[in-house]
Structures are given as structure tokens and as C-alpha cells.
Amino acid sequence: MHITSFTVTLLSVTAVGVYSGKRVKTSRDFTVGGQSSGPMLIAGAIIGTLVGGASTIGTAQLAFEYGLSAWWFTLGSGIACLMLGLFLAAPLRNLEVDTVTRILGNIYGSKARTLSAVFSSVATFMSVVAQVLSAVALITALLPLNSLTAAVIAVVLISTYVFFGGIWGTGLVGIIKLLMLYSLMLLSGILVLGFTGGPSGIYGSFPANPWFNLLGRGARTDLGAAFAMLVGVASTQTYLQAVFSARSVPAARKGALLSAVLIPPIGVAGILIGLFMRMHHPDISSAVALPLFVIKYLNPWIAGSALGILIITIVAAGAGLCLGISTMINNDVLHPLFKNMDDRKTLFYHRAITLCIAVFTLLFVSGNLKTLIMKWSFLSMGIRGATIFFPLIGALFFNKYLSKTAGTLAVTVPPVLVLVWKNISPWDFEPLFAGLIAGFIIIGVSVTFNIIKGQHENRPSPLQ
């Protein structure tokens, strides 16, 4: 019963992903949907990518280990989408571009464009790894397969979604996924409260600290994770690509704000499940807390469908991330090298890059099957934020006072510093903060110096 309902659910939503491919006629359809997306499709694309394995299986895993501090991924995502809707959606949509790195290239030059695309792609790749690790935990909980076989299945599904549908696939599947996932997590959360006698039953089973402390892993770690989400979402091609695809500025803003409202509650349900499984099954692997809850405590028909929903959640998120990487590599690395590339060849390269990402993901995951899912998600957000956040703010609001040299340094030094700091620094200081401080100093010094000297570049504002 589990496998039958799982298969039916998976095939049904896969059909939507393949159907969406019929709407893809040009490379621009593939990347920004012809800029005709309404608020629901935008929210579907954002949530479909942002709410994946880390927000569900990863949150339950982290809650199993640490408690309430697992909320930072979905809570931080919601706050970041709020910022995106209130402050950045309008200027970004008005730019009429399809990559965030192209914005940087228009201000800082081709070298900054290429370097920012490479660093952002590497960071986004780490999030794809997190999605595949989530899928491995789910598939091996349901089927008698080894981890490597489960990883192959996950990678094939992810590449299929984005290969056929592009932004249409991630948006349409995202809407369906959102409705199904909300139903599943709401049902699971209600069941947990019923099994435990309500919130007081859960609260009475654990010490208040660290289990019900948002900073339970330590202020440095959890505030660093929260800040990584804020700057990471605002700096990620995949989420901004949904804004670029909007039919209008109001649609872009509404789609981002809708995402801000809908994402955080999903994390609450994941935390309840993680704590419940810690209470009743403390000896299990934390990575399978959510899948095992579904298998053990839901009706078999519902459970199979629920596992299908979870795998779709992971696949759609991974597909959206792969789409972002493909768009940046194709538009910001290959196009400058092959200036006469026609649209048909551009669309071909988008899909070819997607398949290459799938192969690299499989090779990388095969050596990291036992690592913590959230480790890759937070590191990915941190590197993306360090690479893009302050250079993007500078490009949008202070572009006349920034030189190409400053821009190139601002997209290169911070991500390198994050990686170096994380691996060899003797100081107990969040690597993301080190990278962001470096970016702020580079942009800030350049702007301040040129304002004082009265020097500025004769270039139009991207906001006009």
C-alpha cells in the first residue's frame, strides 16, 4: 500500500512537470517563463525551491538533535522573503534581466560577472547536495535500497524536472507541492499534539534549554544560521529568478510576500515531529525521523502518498536550484565566450548543463552520505550571501560610486574568506560574518572615498 500510493503520487506530479515542458519554446521561456508569471506561480517557484529537504526532513533531523533552534531555516526563509517583497522585488523586476550576476556585470564589468556566477554556482551546488541527502534518507526508509542507489534515483528525478520544464516546471509543481505539503505537515502536526496530549506534553518531556531555545546550539551558531538565511535568500539566483519571471512589479511583490507568510509554519510541524520521534524512538538515525514518523504513524495509503509528497518536495527544490546554476553558467560564463550563440543552442546548453550538474552531484554525494543535511544548506547560504549581498546592494543603490576593481574584489574576497575561515581560522567567529564584513568594507570604502573626492562613474542607475 505504501509503495502503490507513493508511486501514483509521484507519477501524477511528474506528469505536471513534463506537461510544463510544452510551454518552453525559447531559452527565455526556460529561464523566466516569458516574464508572464502571476503571484501564485512566483510563490510556487520560490517555495518550490526554498521549501525542500532541508525545510522538512532536515528540520525534523535538526529538531531531533537540538530542538527549537531547527526553526531558523524556515523562519529565516520567511523573513528573507518579506525583505525581498518589501524592498527588492520592485527594483529587481524593473531591471528586465534573467540573472542576478548580470546585474553585477552591468556595473562592475565582465570579470565580476563571471566570478560571481562561478562562486554562486558552487554555493548553490551545495544546496543541491542537501536535497539529494534528504532524498536518500527518505527513499532508504521506504525501500530496501542502499544509499548510493537512492542517490541515483534522486538525481535522475531532479534533472528530469528542470530538463523538461525550466521555470514553468518549478513553478507549477511548486504550487501543487505547496498544497500537498501543507496538508501533510498540518495533519502530522495535529497527530503529534494528539499523541502527546498537546504542547504541554511535549514541553514537559524535555529541559527548556536547549530544546525550547531558539539559540539552543549557541548564539553564534544560531544567529549565524539566521543571518545566512536572510542574506542567502536575497542573494540567490534561483529565488530572484522567480521575481525576474513576474509579469509586473505588483505580481513580483505579492509572490514574495505570499512566500513569507507560508514558509515558517512548515518548520513548526517539522520540529514537532522531530521532538516526538526523539521522545519515542531515541535510537534511530536523526535523518530518518520524518520518514519513519510517516511510515509508522499514518494510514498506509496516506503514508505512501505523503512519502511521494516529500520526495516531490525534495525533487522540486533540487530542480529549482539546478535551474539557477544552469542559468548563471549559461548566461554569465558561456555567453560572453560564445557571443553569437543562437536561442536554440542556448536552450540546448541549459539542458546540457543541468545533466552535468546531476553527474557532479552524484559523484560528490557518494562520498558524503553520512553528513548532516543542514550543514550543507547553511554553508551554501553563507557563501551565496558573502558573494552577492553587498555587491548587489552597491549595484542597486550606489552604482555611480563603485569602480570595476572594487566590484571584482567584493565578489571574490568574501566567499574565499568564508571558506578559508571555516577550515583554518583559530578564532571562534562565524565565517559568514567574516565574509560579509569584508564585502561591506570593500563596497563601503569605495563608495565613501569616491563621494568625498566627488568622483563618480557616468553610468545610469539600474533602478531607472
C-alpha positions in Angstrom: 0.0 0.0 0.0 2.9 2.4 0.9 4.6 1.7 -2.5 1.4 1.9 -4.6 0.2 5.2 -3.2 3.8 6.6 -3.3 4.2 5.6 -7.0 0.8 7.1 -8.0 1.5 10.4 -6.3 5.0 10.6 -7.8 3.8 9.8 -11.4 0.9 12.3 -11.1 3.1 15.2 -10.2 5.8 14.1 -12.6 3.2 14.4 -15.4 2.7 18.1 -14.5 6.5 18.7 -14.7 6.6 17.1 -18.2 3.5 18.9 -19.3 5.1 22.2 -18.4 7.8 21.4 -20.9 5.2 22.1 -23.7 5.3 25.8 -22.7 9.0 26.0 -23.2 9.7 27.2 -26.8 12.7 29.5 -26.2 15.5 29.9 -23.7 13.7 32.8 -22.1 10.7 30.6 -21.6 13.0 28.2 -19.8 14.6 30.7 -17.5 11.9 33.4 -16.8 8.7 31.9 -18.3 8.5 34.7 -20.8 8.0 37.1 -17.9 4.3 36.2 -17.6 4.1 34.7 -14.1 1.5 35.8 -11.6 1.8 35.9 -7.8 0.8 32.2 -7.3 3.3 30.9 -9.9 6.1 33.2 -8.4 5.3 31.9 -4.9 5.2 28.4 -6.2 8.7 28.8 -7.8 10.1 30.4 -4.6 8.5 27.9 -2.2 9.0 25.0 -4.5 12.8 25.6 -4.3 13.2 27.1 -0.9 11.0 24.5 0.9 12.7 21.3 0.2 14.5 18.5 2.0 16.2 21.0 4.4 12.9 22.6 5.4 11.2 19.2 6.1 13.4 16.2 6.6 16.4 18.4 7.6 14.3 20.4 10.1 13.0 17.3 11.7 16.5 15.9 11.8 17.9 19.1 13.5 15.0 19.2 15.9 15.6 15.6 16.8 19.2 16.6 17.7 18.7 20.1 19.2 15.1 21.2 19.4 13.6 24.6 18.6 16.7 26.0 17.0 15.9 23.9 14.0 13.3 26.6 13.1 15.9 29.0 11.8 15.9 27.6 8.3 12.2 28.2 7.6 11.8 31.2 9.9 14.8 32.9 8.3 13.4 32.0 4.9 10.1 33.7 5.7 11.9 36.8 7.0 14.1 36.9 3.9 11.1 36.6 1.6 9.5 39.5 3.5 12.6 41.6 2.8 12.5 40.6 -0.8 8.9 41.6 -1.2 9.1 44.9 0.6 12.5 46.2 -0.6 14.0 44.3 -3.5 11.2 42.9 -5.7 10.4 46.2 -7.5 13.9 47.3 -8.4 14.9 43.7 -9.4 11.9 43.2 -11.6 12.3 46.5 -13.3 15.8 45.6 -14.5 14.5 43.2 -17.2 17.3 40.7 -16.7 17.4 36.9 -16.0 20.4 36.6 -13.7 21.5 38.5 -10.6 25.1 38.2 -11.7 24.3 40.0 -14.9 23.2 43.0 -12.8 26.7 42.9 -11.2 28.3 42.6 -14.6 26.5 45.6 -15.9 28.0 47.7 -13.1 31.3 46.1 -12.3 32.3 44.5 -15.7 32.6 41.1 -17.2 35.2 39.8 -14.8 32.9 40.4 -11.8 30.0 38.9 -13.6 31.9 35.7 -14.4 33.5 35.3 -10.9 30.2 36.0 -9.1 28.4 33.4 -11.3 31.1 30.8 -10.5 31.1 31.3 -6.7 27.3 31.5 -6.6 27.0 28.3 -8.7 29.4 26.4 -6.4 27.4 27.6 -3.3 24.1 26.6 -4.9 25.5 23.2 -5.8 26.0 22.6 -2.0 22.2 23.1 -1.6 21.6 20.5 -4.3 23.7 18.1 -2.3 21.5 18.8 0.8 18.4 17.9 -1.3 19.9 14.7 -2.5 20.9 13.7 1.0 17.3 14.3 2.1 16.0 12.1 -0.7 18.4 9.3 0.3 17.1 9.4 3.8 13.5 9.2 2.6 14.0 6.5 -0.1 16.0 4.2 2.1 13.4 4.4 4.8 10.7 3.2 2.4 12.6 0.8 0.1 15.2 -1.9 0.7 17.9 0.1 -1.3 21.4 1.1 -0.5 22.2 4.8 -0.2 24.1 5.1 -3.5 21.1 3.6 -5.4 18.8 6.0 -3.7 21.1 8.9 -4.6 21.0 7.9 -8.3 17.1 7.8 -8.2 17.0 11.3 -6.6 19.5 12.8 -9.1 17.6 11.4 -12.1 14.3 12.8 -10.8 15.7 16.2 -10.1 17.4 16.6 -13.5 14.2 15.4 -15.2 12.0 18.1 -13.7 14.2 21.0 -14.7 15.3 19.5 -18.0 11.7 19.5 -19.3 10.0 22.4 -17.7 12.6 25.1 -16.6 10.9 27.8 -14.6 7.4 26.6 -15.6 8.2 23.2 -14.2 9.5 24.6 -10.9 6.5 27.0 -10.6 3.6 24.7 -11.5 5.0 21.8 -9.5 5.7 24.2 -6.7 2.0 25.2 -6.4 0.9 21.6 -6.3 3.6 20.7 -3.9 2.7 23.5 -1.6 -0.9 22.4 -1.3 0.0 18.8 -0.7 2.9 19.5 1.7 0.7 21.9 3.8 -1.9 19.2 4.1 0.7 16.6 5.1 2.5 18.8 7.7 -0.7 20.1 9.2 -2.0 16.5 9.6 1.3 15.3 11.1 1.5 18.3 13.5 -2.1 17.7 14.7 -1.3 14.0 15.2 1.8 14.7 17.2 -0.1 17.1 19.5 -2.8 14.4 19.9 -0.3 11.7 20.7 1.5 13.8 23.3 -1.5 15.5 25.0 -0.9 18.9 23.4 2.0 21.4 23.7 2.4 20.8 27.5 3.0 17.1 26.8 6.0 17.9 24.6 7.3 20.7 26.7 7.2 18.5 29.8 9.3 15.9 28.2 12.4 18.0 27.6 14.5 20.5 29.5 13.7 24.1 28.4 17.3 24.6 27.4 18.4 23.8 24.8 15.3 22.1 23.5 12.9 25.1 23.5 15.5 27.8 23.0 15.9 29.4 19.5 19.6 29.8 20.4 19.9 26.3 21.7 23.0 25.5 19.7 24.7 28.7 20.9 24.1 32.3 19.9 27.0 32.4 17.5 25.8 29.2 15.6 22.1 30.0 15.5 22.3 33.7 14.8 24.9 32.9 12.1 22.4 30.4 10.6 19.6 33.0 10.8 21.7 35.7 9.1 22.9 33.2 6.5 19.3 32.7 5.5 18.5 36.4 5.3 21.4 37.3 3.0 21.4 34.0 1.3 17.8 34.1 0.0 18.2 37.7 -1.1 21.4 36.8 -3.0 20.4 33.5 -4.7 19.7 33.3 -8.4 17.0 30.6 -8.0 14.7 32.8 -5.8 15.4 36.0 -7.6 14.8 34.2 -10.9 11.2 33.8 -9.8 11.0 37.6 -9.3 12.5 38.2 -12.8 9.8 36.0 -14.3 6.9 38.1 -12.9 4.5 39.8 -15.3 4.7 43.0 -13.3 6.2 44.6 -10.2 3.0 44.1 -8.1 2.9 40.4 -9.1 6.6 40.1 -8.1 6.0 41.8 -4.7 2.8 39.7 -3.9 4.5 36.5 -4.8 7.4 37.2 -2.5 5.1 38.3 0.4 2.9 35.2 0.0 6.0 33.1 0.3 7.0 35.0 3.5 3.6 34.0 5.1 3.5 30.4 4.0 7.0 29.1 4.7 7.6 29.4 8.5 4.7 27.2 9.7 6.1 24.2 7.8 9.1 24.3 10.0 7.0 24.3 13.2 5.4 21.0 12.1 8.9 19.5 11.3 10.1 20.5 14.8 7.1 18.8 16.5 7.8 15.6 14.5 11.5 15.7 15.4 10.8 16.1 19.1 8.1 13.4 19.0 10.5 10.9 17.4 13.2 11.8 19.9 10.7 11.0 22.7 9.6 7.7 21.4 12.4 6.5 19.1 15.6 8.0 20.5 17.9 5.3 19.0 17.0 5.9 15.3 19.2 7.9 12.9 18.0 11.5 13.1 18.0 11.8 9.3 15.0 9.4 9.0 12.9 11.0 11.8 10.3 12.4 9.5 10.1 9.5 7.0 9.8 7.0 9.9 7.1 9.0 11.5 5.1 9.0 8.3 5.5 5.2 7.9 4.8 4.3 11.5 2.0 6.7 12.4 0.0 7.4 9.3 -2.5 5.2 7.5 -0.5 3.1 4.9 -2.4 4.7 1.9 -1.9 8.2 3.3 1.7 7.4 4.3 2.6 6.3 0.8 1.1 9.4 -0.7 2.9 11.5 2.0 6.2 10.0 1.1 5.5 10.8 -2.5 4.8 14.4 -1.5 8.1 14.5 0.4 10.1 13.2 -2.5 8.4 15.7 -4.8 9.2 18.4 -2.3 12.9 17.5 -2.4 13.0 17.0 -6.2 11.3 20.3 -7.0 13.6 22.1 -4.7 16.7 20.5 -6.2 15.3 21.2 -9.7 14.9 24.9 -8.9 18.5 25.1 -7.6 19.8 23.3 -10.7 17.9 25.8 -12.9 19.6 28.7 -11.1 23.0 27.2 -11.7 22.3 26.4 -15.3 21.1 29.9 -15.9 24.1 31.6 -14.4 26.7 29.3 -16.1 25.0 29.6 -19.5 24.2 33.3 -19.4 27.2 34.6 -17.5 30.0 32.3 -18.3 29.3 30.7 -21.7 27.5 33.6 -23.5 30.4 36.0 -23.0 32.7 33.4 -24.5 30.4 32.5 -27.5 28.8 35.8 -28.4 26.9 34.5 -31.4 25.1 31.7 -29.7 21.6 31.4 -31.1 18.5 30.8 -29.0 18.2 27.1 -29.9 21.7 26.4 -28.9 21.2 28.4 -25.7 18.3 26.2 -24.7 20.4 23.1 -25.6 23.2 24.3 -23.3 20.7 25.0 -20.5 19.7 21.4 -20.5 23.2 20.0 -21.1 24.5 21.9 -18.1 21.6 20.5 -16.0 22.7 17.0 -16.8 26.3 17.8 -16.0 25.2 19.2 -12.6 23.4 15.9 -12.0 26.5 13.9 -12.7 28.7 16.0 -10.4 26.1 15.9 -7.7 26.0 12.1 -7.7 29.8 11.9 -7.6 30.0 14.4 -4.7 27.2 12.9 -2.7 28.6 9.4 -2.9 31.4 10.5 -0.6 29.2 12.5 1.8 26.2 10.2 2.5 26.5 10.4 6.3 26.8 14.2 6.7 24.2 16.5 8.4 21.8 17.9 5.8 21.6 21.4 7.4 25.4 21.6 7.3 25.3 22.0 3.5 22.3 24.2 3.5 23.6 26.8 5.9 27.1 26.8 4.3 25.6 27.2 0.9 23.5 30.2 2.0 26.6 31.8 3.7 28.8 31.6 0.6 26.0 32.9 -1.7 25.3 35.8 0.7 29.0 36.7 1.0 29.4 36.7 -2.8 26.3 38.6 -3.8 24.6 40.6 -1.0 26.7 43.7 -0.6 27.9 43.9 -4.2 24.2 43.7 -5.2 23.2 46.4 -2.7 26.0 48.6 -4.0 25.0 48.0 -7.7 21.4 48.9 -7.0 21.8 52.0 -4.8 25.4 53.3 -5.1 26.5 52.2 -8.6 27.9 55.6 -9.7 30.4 55.5 -6.9 31.8 52.0 -7.4 34.7 51.0 -9.6 35.1 47.8 -11.5 38.0 46.9 -9.3 36.0 47.3 -6.1 33.2 45.2 -7.6 35.5 42.4 -8.6 37.2 42.4 -5.2 33.8 42.4 -3.5 32.6 39.2 -5.3 35.9 37.4 -4.9 37.4 38.1 -1.4 34.3 37.5 0.8 33.5 33.9 -0.4 37.1 32.9 -0.4 37.4 34.3 3.2 34.3 32.3 4.2 35.8 29.0 3.0 39.2 29.7 4.4 37.9 31.0 7.8 35.7 27.9 8.2 38.5 25.5 7.7 41.6 27.0 9.2 40.7 30.0 11.4 41.7 29.6 15.1 39.1 32.2 16.2 35.6 31.3 17.2 33.8 33.6 14.8 31.1 32.8 12.3 32.7 32.5 8.8 29.7 34.2 7.2 30.2 37.3 9.3 33.9 37.4 8.3 32.9 37.3 4.6 30.1 39.9 5.0 32.4 42.3 6.9 34.9 42.0 4.1 32.3 42.8 1.5 30.9 45.7 3.4 34.4 47.2 3.9 35.3 46.9 0.2 32.0 48.4 -1.0 31.8 51.0 1.8 35.4 52.2 1.4 35.0 52.6 -2.4 31.7 54.5 -2.1 32.9 56.7 0.7 36.2 57.5 -1.0 34.5 58.5 -4.3 31.8 60.6 -2.6 34.5 62.5 -0.6 36.6 63.0 -3.8 33.5 64.0 -5.8 34.3 61.2 -8.3 31.6 59.1 -9.9 31.1 56.9 -13.0 28.9 58.3 -15.8 26.5 55.4 -15.8 22.7 55.3 -15.5 21.2 53.9 -12.3 19.8 50.4 -12.7 16.7 51.5 -10.8 15.7 53.9 -13.5 
